[in-house]
Amino acid sequence: MAKSTSSKKARVLSSRETYRGPVFWVTTDEVLEPTGVRVRRDVVRHPGSVVVLAVDETDGGPRLLLEKQYRHAAGQFLYELPAGRIDKGENELRAAKRELLEETGYSARRWKRILHFWASPGFVAEAMSIYLAQDLRPGAAQPEDDEVIDLQLVPLKKAVDMVLSGAIQDAKTIAGVLWLDRQSRPMSRKT
């Protein structure tokens, strides 16, 4: 019978920084993996990000605050939940509150961390947490100079349809929308 390697960790034999930018850095690591395989791994390092699933329930059902903005890496405009990196010395919740206010002008009275995941763990060391923000209050947005954001409050059913039709292609947004849809279903439909 094969020996379980699930509790073992990789052993980093060497690591060197090969790039450093303002948002992320890259290391080239020689690693002995738990399976015994020795490999080179180039890893994009990132301090972590927060995502805000801002939900408005004032008009008869959940509506999600979505942003539409141009993303150069994707080469197109994408629908996304508000999100951003965690600044040095900042905790996740503080970062989530800051990002929501900066990008949308909204603040929320109730907050709860609902999901935590790795963005693309094959080569990116970026963990993301999604925070549910409820009891929203509008205000003035304070976007960064390069952020041109179109805000929309979208009913949950429409957001789910946008995910299933491919209109929403951003992974963190897909995760948040489908989580909320699952939570919104009557108990008998969840099984």
Secondary structure as UniProt FT lines:
FT   TURN            6..7
FT   STRAND          11..20
FT   STRAND          25..32
FT   TURN            34..35
FT   STRAND          38..45
FT   STRAND          49..56
FT   TURN            58..59
FT   STRAND          63..71
FT   TURN            72..75
FT   STRAND          76..80
FT   STRAND          83..85
FT   TURN            88..89
FT   HELIX           92..104
FT   STRAND          107..118
FT   TURN            121..123
FT   STRAND          124..125
FT   STRAND          127..137
FT   TURN            145..146
FT   STRAND          150..155
FT   HELIX           156..165
FT   HELIX           171..184
FT   HELIX           187..189
//
